[in-house]
Amino acid sequence: MQDIRKALYVGSRSDGTLIERPMSPHLQVYRYRLSMVLSISNRITGVIATAGAALGVFWLGAAAKGPKAFATARKVTGNPLGQLVLVGWLASVIYHTVGGVRHLIWDCGHRYDKEELNKDGPVAVGVAVGASTVLASALLCVAACRRSRRAKAGKAV
């Protein structure tokens, strides 16, 4: 049986001579580390943030279309499921931003040692979770206050 780590494939140089190049090992060979999971999560949250931005464009389009379309958009975003989607989008944007700052620091040549990577991972998760929680709580509280004011104003009339 052949050792997976010695797997080679035949490639060619620009002058046409054949050479053997190492193949990248499959994910089963790697040990999962926090930095690996965070890097994959950063890519996934980038896709989610982009999809959420598209939803934001549709929301702005509804606002531009008129009061009836905007009322429908507000009904969707005011729904608990809609608010859960918005909170998830907010959390993905924040995590992707934190991961992007981490990558920017690495690109500048800093904090790239193994020990520093292992220390920075939990810090990045903590910052993302903390900032997401604070911002989502603040936004949900503002929404609840506005709803209660509208309800009180409706009873007063």
Buried (B, 14 or more C-beta within 10 A) or exposed (E): EEEEEEEEEEEEEEEEEEEEEEEEEEEEEEEEEBBEEBBEBBEEBBEBBEEBEEBEEEBEEBEEEEEEBBEEBBEBBEEEEBBEBBBBBBBBBBBBBBBEEBEEBBEEEEEEEEEEBEEBBEEBBEBBBEBBEEBBEEBEEEBEEEEEEEEEEEEEE
